Amino acid sequence: VYVLPVPLKKSGIYHFRVAIYDSETGKAGAAAKFLETPKFEKQRLWISNLTLNEIPTKKQKETLNKSSLYSNTTNRKFALPTYLSYRSVIYNAKKSGEGQTDVEVQTRLILDNRIVRETPFVKLTTADQKDPNRIDLAGAIRLDKDLAPGNYIFQLIVRDGLTKKKFQIATQWVDFELTR
């Protein structure tokens, strides 16, 4: 995993491109991704990018270096059956007069433009959050052998009941591959 901080002067949509050359093998590779940085000054509901990680089994944990257990979020190819953890951050959820939020979360698993799994909206407890303007969100999904191998999309939908209807929903997604 390689980390390259890139300071951005203003919010908006950016297209990042990366090329890598391995001098030992002579191989090269490239990747590109669009990234939207939110306009926090507008105080709208936003969700950070999602990260997916396989939750290692007890046997896998014994063979892995502790520091590498949750650091590689770039590998998005998983063998069935598995458990995946997801993480994101919710920004700018509105608060009631008592300082409480009314945030609900729903997840979807999509294959070939059809929803194969969907959870109902579940109210998010934010009482233990240090900063109500930055809510850490973490969860896990179980992916059983009944799922077909293929390219999936995991979608996270957040709804803020205290926000104007026009800005009430924010969504984020990440693609990944399931194999046997």
VOLOSE-492335 format. One record per residue (C-alpha): residue number from 1; residue in one letter; x, y, z. Coordinates in nm, 3 decimals, decimal comma. Example, Ala and Ser with C-alpha at 12.3 -4.5 7.8 and 13.67 -1.06 7.14 Angstrom:
BEGIN
{atom 1; 'A'; {1,230; -0,450; 0,780}}
{atom 2; 'S'; {1,367; -0,106; 0,714}}
! end
This chain:
BEGIN
{atom 1; 'V'; {0,000; 0,000; 0,000}}
{atom 2; 'Y'; {0,139; 0,337; -0,101}}
{atom 3; 'V'; {0,002; 0,661; 0,042}}
{atom 4; 'L'; {0,048; 0,993; -0,136}}
{atom 5; 'P'; {-0,112; 1,295; 0,031}}
{atom 6; 'V'; {-0,245; 1,543; -0,226}}
{atom 7; 'P'; {-0,359; 1,876; -0,078}}
{atom 8; 'L'; {-0,662; 2,019; -0,260}}
{atom 9; 'K'; {-0,714; 2,394; -0,265}}
{atom 10; 'K'; {-1,091; 2,382; -0,318}}
{atom 11; 'S'; {-1,379; 2,138; -0,323}}
{atom 12; 'G'; {-1,510; 1,983; -0,642}}
{atom 13; 'I'; {-1,471; 1,681; -0,867}}
{atom 14; 'Y'; {-1,119; 1,563; -0,942}}
{atom 15; 'H'; {-0,985; 1,294; -1,172}}
{atom 16; 'F'; {-0,683; 1,119; -1,023}}
{atom 17; 'R'; {-0,452; 0,914; -1,244}}
{atom 18; 'V'; {-0,159; 0,708; -1,125}}
{atom 19; 'A'; {0,103; 0,517; -1,321}}
{atom 20; 'I'; {0,356; 0,280; -1,169}}
{atom 21; 'Y'; {0,668; 0,127; -1,318}}
{atom 22; 'D'; {0,848; -0,173; -1,165}}
{atom 23; 'S'; {1,213; -0,141; -1,262}}
{atom 24; 'E'; {1,290; -0,503; -1,164}}
{atom 25; 'T'; {1,030; -0,666; -1,390}}
{atom 26; 'G'; {0,988; -0,391; -1,647}}
{atom 27; 'K'; {0,611; -0,400; -1,596}}
{atom 28; 'A'; {0,396; -0,089; -1,578}}
{atom 29; 'G'; {0,041; -0,032; -1,459}}
{atom 30; 'A'; {-0,204; 0,253; -1,434}}
{atom 31; 'A'; {-0,529; 0,336; -1,257}}
{atom 32; 'A'; {-0,771; 0,627; -1,253}}
{atom 33; 'K'; {-1,061; 0,736; -1,035}}
{atom 34; 'F'; {-1,298; 1,030; -1,006}}
{atom 35; 'L'; {-1,317; 1,175; -0,657}}
{atom 36; 'E'; {-1,561; 1,433; -0,528}}
{atom 37; 'T'; {-1,451; 1,649; -0,239}}
{atom 38; 'P'; {-1,754; 1,793; -0,060}}
{atom 39; 'K'; {-1,832; 2,160; -0,016}}
{atom 40; 'F'; {-1,837; 2,155; 0,362}}
{atom 41; 'E'; {-1,913; 2,525; 0,377}}
{atom 42; 'K'; {-2,263; 2,447; 0,242}}
{atom 43; 'Q'; {-2,338; 2,236; 0,553}}
{atom 44; 'R'; {-2,496; 1,954; 0,347}}
{atom 45; 'L'; {-2,505; 1,590; 0,444}}
{atom 46; 'W'; {-2,197; 1,412; 0,300}}
{atom 47; 'I'; {-2,044; 1,065; 0,319}}
{atom 48; 'S'; {-1,673; 0,997; 0,279}}
{atom 49; 'N'; {-1,548; 0,725; 0,049}}
{atom 50; 'L'; {-1,621; 0,371; 0,163}}
{atom 51; 'T'; {-1,352; 0,123; 0,251}}
{atom 52; 'L'; {-1,403; -0,253; 0,248}}
{atom 53; 'N'; {-1,190; -0,506; 0,434}}
{atom 54; 'E'; {-1,219; -0,878; 0,470}}
{atom 55; 'I'; {-1,257; -0,977; 0,833}}
{atom 56; 'P'; {-0,988; -1,240; 0,877}}
{atom 57; 'T'; {-1,066; -1,577; 1,030}}
{atom 58; 'K'; {-0,882; -1,683; 1,344}}
{atom 59; 'K'; {-0,645; -1,893; 1,132}}
{atom 60; 'Q'; {-0,573; -1,600; 0,897}}
{atom 61; 'K'; {-0,505; -1,369; 1,192}}
{atom 62; 'E'; {-0,236; -1,604; 1,319}}
{atom 63; 'T'; {-0,042; -1,579; 0,992}}
{atom 64; 'L'; {-0,088; -1,208; 0,924}}
{atom 65; 'N'; {0,122; -0,927; 1,058}}
{atom 66; 'K'; {-0,094; -0,731; 1,307}}
{atom 67; 'S'; {-0,021; -0,398; 1,137}}
{atom 68; 'S'; {-0,143; -0,531; 0,801}}
{atom 69; 'L'; {-0,477; -0,669; 0,920}}
{atom 70; 'Y'; {-0,680; -0,362; 0,830}}
{atom 71; 'S'; {-0,443; -0,142; 0,636}}
{atom 72; 'N'; {-0,489; -0,267; 0,278}}
{atom 73; 'T'; {-0,817; -0,131; 0,147}}
{atom 74; 'T'; {-0,711; -0,158; -0,215}}
{atom 75; 'N'; {-0,770; -0,532; -0,251}}
{atom 76; 'R'; {-1,132; -0,564; -0,352}}
{atom 77; 'K'; {-1,136; -0,929; -0,457}}
{atom 78; 'F'; {-1,279; -1,171; -0,200}}
{atom 79; 'A'; {-1,345; -1,546; -0,196}}
{atom 80; 'L'; {-1,685; -1,674; -0,084}}
{atom 81; 'P'; {-1,791; -1,721; 0,191}}
{atom 82; 'T'; {-1,657; -1,419; 0,376}}
{atom 83; 'Y'; {-1,735; -1,136; 0,612}}
{atom 84; 'L'; {-1,658; -0,783; 0,498}}
{atom 85; 'S'; {-1,627; -0,481; 0,721}}
{atom 86; 'Y'; {-1,703; -0,136; 0,585}}
{atom 87; 'R'; {-1,614; 0,207; 0,713}}
{atom 88; 'S'; {-1,712; 0,559; 0,625}}
{atom 89; 'V'; {-1,761; 0,900; 0,783}}
{atom 90; 'I'; {-2,086; 1,098; 0,780}}
{atom 91; 'Y'; {-2,045; 1,475; 0,777}}
{atom 92; 'N'; {-2,284; 1,757; 0,869}}
{atom 93; 'A'; {-2,576; 1,561; 1,016}}
{atom 94; 'K'; {-2,823; 1,811; 1,164}}
{atom 95; 'K'; {-2,889; 1,817; 1,536}}
{atom 96; 'S'; {-3,214; 1,879; 1,720}}
{atom 97; 'G'; {-3,251; 2,139; 1,995}}
{atom 98; 'E'; {-3,142; 1,872; 2,243}}
{atom 99; 'G'; {-2,827; 1,803; 2,038}}
{atom 100; 'Q'; {-2,953; 1,467; 1,906}}
{atom 101; 'T'; {-2,926; 1,347; 1,545}}
{atom 102; 'D'; {-3,186; 1,157; 1,341}}
{atom 103; 'V'; {-2,962; 0,961; 1,104}}
{atom 104; 'E'; {-3,062; 0,630; 0,945}}
{atom 105; 'V'; {-2,844; 0,394; 0,741}}
{atom 106; 'Q'; {-2,929; 0,142; 0,471}}
{atom 107; 'T'; {-2,698; -0,089; 0,276}}
{atom 108; 'R'; {-2,743; -0,255; -0,063}}
{atom 109; 'L'; {-2,556; -0,527; -0,246}}
{atom 110; 'I'; {-2,596; -0,492; -0,623}}
{atom 111; 'L'; {-2,508; -0,737; -0,902}}
{atom 112; 'D'; {-2,579; -0,670; -1,272}}
{atom 113; 'N'; {-2,791; -0,361; -1,196}}
{atom 114; 'R'; {-3,023; -0,549; -0,960}}
{atom 115; 'I'; {-3,035; -0,536; -0,583}}
{atom 116; 'V'; {-2,956; -0,882; -0,444}}
{atom 117; 'R'; {-2,956; -0,777; -0,076}}
{atom 118; 'E'; {-3,093; -0,471; 0,098}}
{atom 119; 'T'; {-3,124; -0,383; 0,463}}
{atom 120; 'P'; {-3,404; -0,164; 0,598}}
{atom 121; 'F'; {-3,311; 0,182; 0,722}}
{atom 122; 'V'; {-3,167; 0,149; 1,073}}
{atom 123; 'K'; {-3,136; 0,441; 1,314}}
{atom 124; 'L'; {-2,773; 0,520; 1,391}}
{atom 125; 'T'; {-2,682; 0,576; 1,753}}
{atom 126; 'T'; {-2,453; 0,877; 1,777}}
{atom 127; 'A'; {-2,441; 0,930; 2,154}}
{atom 128; 'D'; {-2,088; 0,786; 2,178}}
{atom 129; 'Q'; {-1,953; 1,000; 1,893}}
{atom 130; 'K'; {-1,698; 1,264; 1,992}}
{atom 131; 'D'; {-1,786; 1,507; 1,711}}
{atom 132; 'P'; {-2,149; 1,513; 1,589}}
{atom 133; 'N'; {-2,037; 1,689; 1,269}}
{atom 134; 'R'; {-1,814; 1,389; 1,189}}
{atom 135; 'I'; {-1,986; 1,057; 1,263}}
{atom 136; 'D'; {-1,770; 0,747; 1,224}}
{atom 137; 'L'; {-1,968; 0,463; 1,069}}
{atom 138; 'A'; {-1,858; 0,100; 1,072}}
{atom 139; 'G'; {-2,041; -0,222; 0,999}}
{atom 140; 'A'; {-2,006; -0,568; 0,855}}
{atom 141; 'I'; {-2,183; -0,783; 0,598}}
{atom 142; 'R'; {-2,181; -1,159; 0,561}}
{atom 143; 'L'; {-2,140; -1,292; 0,208}}
{atom 144; 'D'; {-2,240; -1,657; 0,186}}
{atom 145; 'K'; {-2,179; -1,924; -0,077}}
{atom 146; 'D'; {-2,533; -1,868; -0,213}}
{atom 147; 'L'; {-2,409; -1,554; -0,389}}
{atom 148; 'A'; {-2,289; -1,590; -0,746}}
{atom 149; 'P'; {-1,930; -1,496; -0,828}}
{atom 150; 'G'; {-1,905; -1,165; -1,011}}
{atom 151; 'N'; {-1,854; -0,791; -0,988}}
{atom 152; 'Y'; {-2,066; -0,636; -0,715}}
{atom 153; 'I'; {-2,143; -0,290; -0,584}}
{atom 154; 'F'; {-2,183; -0,222; -0,214}}
{atom 155; 'Q'; {-2,393; 0,091; -0,162}}
{atom 156; 'L'; {-2,437; 0,288; 0,159}}
{atom 157; 'I'; {-2,736; 0,521; 0,189}}
{atom 158; 'V'; {-2,766; 0,771; 0,475}}
{atom 159; 'R'; {-3,086; 0,963; 0,553}}
{atom 160; 'D'; {-3,101; 1,262; 0,789}}
{atom 161; 'G'; {-3,453; 1,314; 0,925}}
{atom 162; 'L'; {-3,371; 1,665; 1,048}}
{atom 163; 'T'; {-3,257; 1,801; 0,710}}
{atom 164; 'K'; {-3,467; 1,958; 0,434}}
{atom 165; 'K'; {-3,610; 1,685; 0,208}}
{atom 166; 'K'; {-3,401; 1,805; -0,088}}
{atom 167; 'F'; {-3,074; 1,739; 0,101}}
{atom 168; 'Q'; {-3,193; 1,454; 0,324}}
{atom 169; 'I'; {-3,010; 1,165; 0,152}}
{atom 170; 'A'; {-2,642; 1,103; 0,078}}
{atom 171; 'T'; {-2,501; 0,789; -0,082}}
{atom 172; 'Q'; {-2,167; 0,630; -0,152}}
{atom 173; 'W'; {-2,065; 0,305; -0,319}}
{atom 174; 'V'; {-1,766; 0,083; -0,381}}
{atom 175; 'D'; {-1,720; -0,197; -0,633}}
{atom 176; 'F'; {-1,561; -0,534; -0,559}}
{atom 177; 'E'; {-1,531; -0,885; -0,696}}
{atom 178; 'L'; {-1,648; -1,212; -0,541}}
{atom 179; 'T'; {-1,488; -1,543; -0,641}}
{atom 180; 'R'; {-1,523; -1,906; -0,532}}
! end
